[in-house]
Amino acid sequence: MNRAALVFIAPAIFLLIDTYVYQAVRYLSRSASDSTQRTIAFVYWGFTVLSLIAYVTMQLLPADSLSRQVRTFIWAGIAIPYFSKVFAVIFILIDDIGRFFRWIVSLFYKPEVREAVVDSNSAAIPATDVIPRSEFLMKTALVVGSIPLVGFSWGILSGAHDYRIRRIKLPLKNLPSGFNGMTIAQISDIHTGSFFNKTAVKGGVDMLMGQKPDLVFFTGDLVNSTASEVNSYIDVFDKVKAPMGVYSTLGNHDYGKYVQWPSAQAERQNVLDVIAAHKQMGWNIMLDENKILEQNGDKIALIGVQNLGFGPAALRMGNLAKAYQGTQDYPVKLLLSHDPTHWDAEVRPRYSDIDVTFSGHTHGAQFGVDLGDVRWSPAQYFYRQWAGLYQEGDQRLYVNRGYGYIGYPGRVGILPEITIFELVKA
């Protein structure tokens, strides 16, 4: 479907949805005064008009005429209410189907009934001409429709930057005593191109630094698409420091594959600029390489690969064999790999001595339930490992829920995460 068709087809769908939902609004406000009913209608249809104008304008304007943040919020302002109205439509449709069948039944079984009924707002009309609405279903439709509207709105206002610290102990049977008790902080999926509240982002960094980790890992997706997105946040994330250093890698979004570039050279330069931003912040970016960490005379290996994905939106840029080379003799190996699908596809089958893989990528879909042992998210239908700690034999994978967000500018249930690991001797 081309863009010109979308300009007309989508608004027509929006109008149909609004007209249908307005049945419930009008029915439940029927006993209100005329002025109140007019106000309700004005507000309801006023929002529809504004949404249609915003949608058409967004379609007609050049893509770069508005900032990414402005466009994201306009889309959210349109999508969230209409997504909510779809839930209301379901219940109104149930009511209308029931009314239709009751009317059919009345034609065959009570054709002689012609008693008049009196509606409070109209003259007497024959009973067979009336298919009474269910007030319960109308109220249910509006309540159910309001739940996602309120929830997703709250997810923008509060959930987007409601950073949570998660503490995980990692028992490793071959851990040298010099590393026993060492703490590692992990953040992932910053997506600076989506941020709209720099003060809140700084607050998350302060929370991270307040944990005083010995080592920090960042597992990819610094930007959404272009290196320029990080420019105004370098002075925030360069505060992320640790005595043993900050080590990072690239995620699928860091390669700029989701935008149209004027040339292959421009695309390549964008990746180089993202890498340069890591270095400018004082982070040690790992591009298919390893680093030997030393503590109290003992040594372990840290391996970092470029993005290696084997699931949805798969992008394979890294080389684990290259990164692994030279680490064979170290008792513990930690791997930074952005996409958790890499763990089942290559890490476990071919590198059984990699003890822990640190990933991100999924964001936990930024939506779901995450309360103790009760966890659900749409992400689980796309990723076998989508959030938290997983173990197969002696190998572990941790999937960070992400620091930022993309697309929907908020989080509901699956909150942004700062993970603090403690290495312990098993």
MARTOR-743425 format. One line per 8 residues: number of its first residue (from 0); their letters; for each residue x, y, z of C-alpha. Coordinates in Angstrom, 3 decimals, always signed. Example, Ala and Ser with C-alpha at 12.3 -4.5 7.8 and 13.67 -1.06 7.14 Angstrom:
<tikols>
0	as	+12.300 -4.500 +7.800  +13.670 -1.060 +7.140
</tikols>
This chain:
<tikols>
0	mnraalvf	+0.000 +0.000 +0.000  +1.535 +3.334 -1.042  +1.745 +6.443 +1.070  -0.962 +8.324 -0.859  -3.463 +5.544 -0.177  -2.639 +5.604 +3.540  -3.461 +9.303 +3.675  -7.101 +8.488 +2.904
8	iapaifll	-7.663 +4.907 +4.049  -6.409 +5.247 +7.633  -8.529 +8.361 +8.415  -11.586 +6.515 +7.076  -10.858 +3.637 +9.472  -10.376 +6.098 +12.331  -13.771 +7.692 +11.584  -15.504 +4.303 +11.538
16	idtyvyqa	-13.982 +3.391 +14.902  -14.921 +6.761 +16.413  -18.481 +6.592 +15.090  -18.971 +3.134 +16.533  -17.513 +3.954 +19.957  -19.534 +7.156 +20.109  -22.659 +4.984 +20.261  -21.656 +3.930 +23.767
24	vrylsrsa	-20.680 +7.463 +24.777  -23.988 +8.910 +23.569  -26.057 +6.117 +25.098  -24.477 +6.432 +28.539  -24.751 +10.225 +28.524  -28.393 +10.233 +27.381  -29.712 +11.340 +30.773  -27.303 +14.304 +31.004
32	sdstqrti	-28.403 +17.834 +30.222  -28.315 +19.104 +26.652  -25.337 +21.349 +27.382  -23.385 +18.483 +28.938  -24.129 +16.248 +25.963  -22.927 +18.968 +23.608  -19.714 +19.373 +25.602  -19.070 +15.623 +25.516
40	afvywgft	-19.664 +15.545 +21.772  -17.389 +18.547 +21.226  -14.531 +17.000 +23.216  -14.965 +13.557 +21.640  -15.125 +14.713 +18.041  -12.616 +17.489 +18.649  -10.014 +14.869 +19.488  -10.965 +12.958 +16.347
48	vlsliayv	-10.447 +16.046 +14.189  -7.084 +16.810 +15.799  -5.973 +13.185 +15.335  -6.929 +13.185 +11.665  -5.187 +16.501 +11.036  -2.044 +15.255 +12.815  -2.077 +11.973 +10.900  -2.512 +13.565 +7.470
56	tmqllpad	+0.119 +16.208 +8.256  +2.623 +13.545 +9.306  +2.023 +11.675 +6.065  +2.470 +14.743 +3.891  +5.444 +16.353 +5.608  +8.990 +15.290 +4.664  +10.350 +12.684 +7.089  +13.058 +15.002 +8.444
64	slsrqvrt	+10.834 +18.037 +8.974  +10.135 +17.120 +12.601  +12.463 +15.700 +15.228  +12.263 +12.003 +16.024  +10.913 +12.741 +19.510  +8.112 +14.971 +18.161  +7.107 +12.402 +15.569  +7.153 +9.629 +18.169
72	fiwagiai	+4.852 +11.530 +20.498  +2.457 +12.435 +17.708  +2.244 +8.799 +16.661  +1.759 +7.734 +20.283  -0.957 +10.362 +20.701  -2.811 +8.852 +17.765  -2.072 +5.150 +18.221  -2.750 +4.779 +21.956
80	pyfskvfa	-6.328 +6.185 +21.932  -7.326 +4.224 +18.832  -5.754 +1.048 +20.161  -7.869 +1.560 +23.280  -11.012 +2.196 +21.244  -10.593 -1.126 +19.467  -11.151 -2.858 +22.824  -14.334 -0.813 +23.299
88	vifilidd	-15.492 -1.757 +19.805  -15.304 -5.456 +20.714  -17.824 -5.067 +23.546  -20.119 -2.795 +21.568  -20.059 -5.340 +18.760  -21.016 -8.087 +21.220  -23.969 -5.968 +22.313  -25.038 -5.235 +18.730
96	igrffrwi	-24.833 -8.899 +17.742  -26.965 -9.803 +20.736  -29.490 -7.098 +19.863  -29.644 -8.312 +16.288  -30.434 -11.890 +17.303  -33.000 -10.728 +19.858  -34.669 -8.741 +17.103  -34.701 -11.784 +14.808
104	vslfykpe	-36.263 -13.875 +17.567  -38.898 -11.209 +18.246  -39.986 -11.285 +14.602  -40.827 -14.989 +14.730  -42.012 -15.512 +18.263  -43.689 -12.252 +19.274  -45.010 -10.628 +16.135  -48.286 -9.680 +17.833
112	vreavvds	-46.687 -7.524 +20.526  -47.250 -3.870 +19.684  -47.220 -2.267 +23.094  -45.777 +1.190 +23.176  -42.759 +1.972 +25.293  -41.757 +5.406 +26.381  -38.172 +6.570 +26.114  -37.259 +9.457 +28.400
120	nsaaipat	-35.879 +11.457 +25.496  -38.424 +10.559 +22.814  -42.067 +9.917 +22.050  -43.716 +6.523 +22.470  -42.549 +4.002 +19.886  -43.598 +0.399 +19.209  -41.715 -2.229 +21.208  -40.928 -4.299 +18.113
128	dviprsef	-39.101 -1.337 +16.637  -36.797 -1.103 +19.634  -33.783 -3.308 +20.220  -32.798 -2.222 +23.747  -29.136 -1.694 +24.449  -27.388 -3.388 +27.340  -26.172 -0.657 +29.651  -23.801 -3.131 +31.273
136	lmktalvv	-22.024 -3.844 +27.978  -21.883 -0.161 +27.067  -20.269 +0.673 +30.395  -17.958 -2.315 +30.084  -16.895 -1.158 +26.614  -15.836 +2.268 +27.861  -14.141 +0.896 +30.986  -12.208 -1.730 +29.038
144	gsiplvgf	-11.268 +0.858 +26.420  -10.007 +3.253 +29.078  -7.649 +0.699 +30.666  -5.033 +0.625 +27.864  -5.463 +4.389 +27.370  -4.624 +5.092 +31.010  -2.011 +2.339 +31.216  -0.022 +3.331 +28.142
152	swgilsga	-0.261 +7.026 +29.030  +1.077 +6.274 +32.513  +3.800 +4.185 +30.904  +5.034 +7.323 +29.137  +4.730 +9.672 +32.110  +6.187 +7.303 +34.706  +7.353 +3.958 +33.337  +9.767 +5.304 +30.727
160	hdyrirri	+12.309 +6.345 +33.364  +11.277 +4.292 +36.381  +14.716 +2.651 +36.647  +14.913 -0.493 +38.731  +18.057 -2.087 +40.167  +18.102 -5.866 +39.945  +20.683 -7.831 +41.939  +21.894 -11.181 +40.658
168	klplknlp	+24.448 -13.568 +42.163  +26.460 -15.526 +39.621  +28.018 -18.642 +41.152  +30.866 -19.858 +38.912  +32.603 -23.106 +39.773  +35.941 -22.112 +38.207  +35.983 -18.548 +39.501  +39.459 -17.595 +40.773
176	sgfngmti	+39.457 -16.397 +44.364  +40.729 -12.996 +43.300  +37.381 -12.306 +41.593  +35.165 -13.662 +44.357  +32.719 -10.896 +45.346  +33.484 -8.687 +42.347  +30.478 -6.646 +41.183  +29.503 -5.972 +37.581
184	aqisdiht	+26.836 -3.522 +36.448  +25.054 -4.086 +33.150  +22.947 -1.680 +31.140  +21.700 -2.257 +27.624  +19.631 -0.704 +24.834  +20.019 +2.948 +25.755  +18.473 +4.231 +22.479  +19.410 +7.873 +22.969
192	gsffnkta	+17.370 +8.855 +19.917  +14.155 +8.159 +21.850  +14.847 +10.120 +25.038  +12.698 +13.128 +25.920  +13.662 +13.741 +29.565  +17.378 +14.318 +30.024  +17.046 +14.981 +33.755  +15.434 +11.577 +34.299
200	vkggvdml	+18.127 +9.881 +32.205  +20.778 +11.525 +34.389  +18.935 +10.195 +37.434  +19.323 +6.656 +36.133  +23.057 +7.157 +35.654  +23.295 +8.472 +39.212  +21.529 +5.327 +40.441  +24.026 +3.199 +38.546
208	mgqkpdlv	+27.033 +5.056 +39.914  +25.590 +4.891 +43.411  +26.061 +1.110 +43.287  +29.850 +1.573 +42.915  +30.384 -1.460 +40.639  +33.884 -2.767 +39.990  +33.116 -3.203 +36.293  +30.387 -1.995 +33.892
216	fftgdlvn	+29.048 -3.712 +30.765  +26.964 -2.056 +28.070  +25.478 -4.570 +25.640  +24.533 -2.521 +22.601  +22.034 -0.175 +20.938  +23.414 +3.187 +21.968  +21.322 +4.862 +19.248  +18.204 +4.132 +17.226
224	stasevns	+19.777 +4.650 +13.815  +22.121 +7.626 +13.525  +25.228 +8.511 +15.501  +24.065 +12.128 +15.893  +21.355 +10.945 +18.307  +23.911 +10.394 +21.058  +25.596 +13.801 +20.798  +23.483 +15.539 +23.427
232	yidvfdkv	+23.849 +12.592 +25.835  +27.603 +12.083 +25.751  +27.920 +14.401 +28.770  +25.460 +12.116 +30.622  +26.880 +8.693 +29.867  +30.516 +9.706 +30.145  +29.793 +9.761 +33.888  +29.518 +5.961 +33.783
240	kapmgvys	+32.871 +4.862 +35.228  +34.236 +1.861 +37.097  +37.621 +0.977 +38.651  +38.092 -1.927 +36.235  +36.608 -0.071 +33.291  +33.460 +0.143 +31.169  +33.225 -2.356 +28.314  +30.694 -2.099 +25.529
248	tlgnhdyg	+29.632 -3.571 +22.219  +27.299 -2.757 +19.332  +23.646 -3.729 +18.878  +21.611 -4.100 +15.709  +20.421 -0.478 +15.777  +23.949 +0.896 +15.968  +24.661 -0.069 +12.362  +22.072 +2.319 +10.894
256	kyvqwpsa	+20.363 -0.425 +8.902  +16.874 +1.005 +9.446  +17.355 +4.275 +7.553  +18.080 +5.106 +3.917  +21.649 +6.310 +3.425  +22.842 +8.270 +0.393  +25.780 +5.905 -0.006  +27.498 +2.884 +1.492
264	qaerqnvl	+30.259 +5.195 +2.665  +27.774 +7.343 +4.591  +26.389 +4.225 +6.264  +29.863 +3.053 +7.186  +30.804 +6.482 +8.508  +27.752 +6.417 +10.761  +28.976 +3.192 +12.383  +32.432 +4.714 +12.836
272	dviaahkq	+30.822 +7.738 +14.497  +28.907 +5.484 +16.910  +32.155 +3.714 +17.781  +33.830 +7.088 +18.270  +31.054 +8.096 +20.695  +31.783 +5.021 +22.837  +35.433 +6.009 +22.961  +34.626 +9.650 +23.678
280	mgwnimld	+32.661 +8.539 +26.737  +35.649 +6.541 +27.921  +34.071 +3.176 +27.169  +36.164 +0.284 +25.860  +34.212 -0.897 +22.840  +34.792 -4.532 +21.928  +34.502 -5.405 +18.246  +35.116 -9.149 +17.965
288	enkileqn	+37.966 -9.081 +20.462  +38.805 -10.046 +24.018  +40.346 -8.511 +27.084  +42.060 -10.323 +29.940  +40.912 -8.954 +33.272  +43.275 -9.191 +36.248  +42.332 -8.925 +39.902  +44.465 -9.788 +42.924
296	gdkialig	+46.837 -11.752 +40.736  +44.108 -13.865 +39.086  +42.852 -13.574 +35.505  +39.618 -14.181 +33.599  +38.644 -13.463 +29.980  +36.114 -10.930 +28.723  +34.917 -11.432 +25.142  +32.921 -8.917 +23.110
304	vqnlgfgp	+31.310 -9.466 +19.700  +29.495 -7.277 +17.262  +25.793 -8.029 +16.773  +24.996 -11.658 +16.041  +21.256 -12.249 +15.764  +19.442 -15.441 +14.819  +15.839 -14.461 +15.461  +13.469 -11.590 +14.603
312	aalrmgnl	+15.245 -8.672 +12.885  +18.354 -10.840 +12.682  +21.556 -9.012 +11.811  +24.852 -10.874 +11.784  +27.889 -8.637 +11.892  +30.163 -10.303 +14.439  +32.708 -13.099 +14.546  +32.786 -15.051 +17.797
320	akayqgtq	+35.577 -17.365 +16.641  +37.813 -14.342 +16.137  +36.828 -12.790 +19.463  +37.317 -16.055 +21.344  +40.812 -16.730 +20.026  +43.396 -16.558 +22.798  +40.994 -17.066 +25.714  +41.039 -20.874 +25.735
328	dypvklll	+43.234 -21.296 +28.809  +41.452 -18.881 +31.151  +39.232 -20.454 +33.843  +36.253 -18.113 +33.362  +34.983 -16.457 +30.204  +32.348 -13.711 +30.098  +30.751 -12.740 +26.778  +29.068 -9.506 +25.692
336	shdpthwd	+26.633 -10.282 +22.850  +23.674 -8.009 +22.181  +21.123 -10.481 +20.828  +20.149 -13.368 +23.159  +19.336 -15.653 +20.219  +23.103 -15.926 +19.761  +23.304 -18.031 +22.944  +21.299 -21.002 +21.637
344	aevrprys	+22.468 -20.640 +18.044  +26.229 -20.562 +18.573  +27.486 -19.986 +22.095  +26.115 -23.127 +23.775  +26.663 -25.573 +20.904  +30.204 -24.486 +20.070  +31.655 -22.704 +23.099  +30.687 -24.681 +26.179
352	didvtfsg	+33.415 -22.986 +28.222  +31.834 -19.514 +27.954  +30.381 -19.259 +31.441  +28.088 -16.235 +31.201  +26.658 -14.350 +28.222  +25.309 -10.832 +28.795  +22.643 -9.679 +26.326  +19.774 -7.240 +25.834
360	hthgaqfg	+17.867 -6.477 +22.632  +14.344 -7.625 +23.537  +13.394 -4.747 +25.919  +10.944 -7.292 +27.334  +8.699 -5.705 +24.665  +8.415 -2.719 +27.086  +5.075 -4.213 +28.099  +3.978 -7.082 +30.292
368	vdlgdvrw	+3.811 -8.425 +33.823  +7.006 -8.808 +35.838  +6.180 -9.557 +39.477  +8.406 -12.040 +41.243  +7.972 -15.436 +39.617  +5.053 -14.186 +37.513  +6.381 -12.997 +34.180  +4.591 -12.484 +30.890
376	spaqyfyr	+5.313 -10.361 +27.869  +4.601 -10.511 +24.132  +8.386 -10.837 +23.816  +8.161 -14.470 +24.909  +6.379 -15.383 +21.672  +9.377 -14.202 +19.667  +12.317 -14.998 +21.940  +12.984 -18.125 +23.962
384	qwaglyqe	+15.066 -16.027 +26.361  +13.613 -12.545 +26.708  +14.320 -11.220 +30.231  +16.311 -12.270 +33.280  +18.650 -15.170 +34.018  +18.679 -18.453 +32.102  +20.842 -21.523 +32.682  +21.709 -24.652 +30.708
392	gdqrlyvn	+24.205 -26.892 +32.458  +27.028 -24.712 +33.742  +26.361 -21.939 +31.218  +24.255 -18.875 +31.937  +22.628 -16.133 +29.904  +21.340 -12.870 +31.296  +18.936 -10.792 +29.190  +18.771 -7.205 +30.392
400	rgygyigy	+15.379 -5.517 +29.978  +17.008 -2.356 +28.646  +17.690 +1.156 +29.874  +15.793 +3.028 +27.171  +12.927 +2.456 +24.770  +12.104 +2.657 +21.084  +8.840 +3.031 +19.184  +6.421 +3.394 +22.089
408	pgrvgilp	+8.032 +6.091 +24.296  +7.314 +4.365 +27.573  +7.120 +1.123 +29.512  +4.227 -0.714 +31.132  +5.060 -3.487 +33.598  +8.512 -4.175 +32.132  +10.540 -1.330 +33.616  +13.999 -0.054 +32.624
416	eitifelv	+16.763 -2.002 +34.269  +20.162 -1.569 +35.873  +21.557 -4.988 +36.771  +24.164 -5.539 +39.477  +25.892 -8.917 +39.399  +28.078 -10.382 +42.111  +30.520 -13.072 +41.061  +30.835 -15.790 +43.689
424	ka	+32.719 -19.052 +43.889  +30.253 -21.909 +43.409
</tikols>
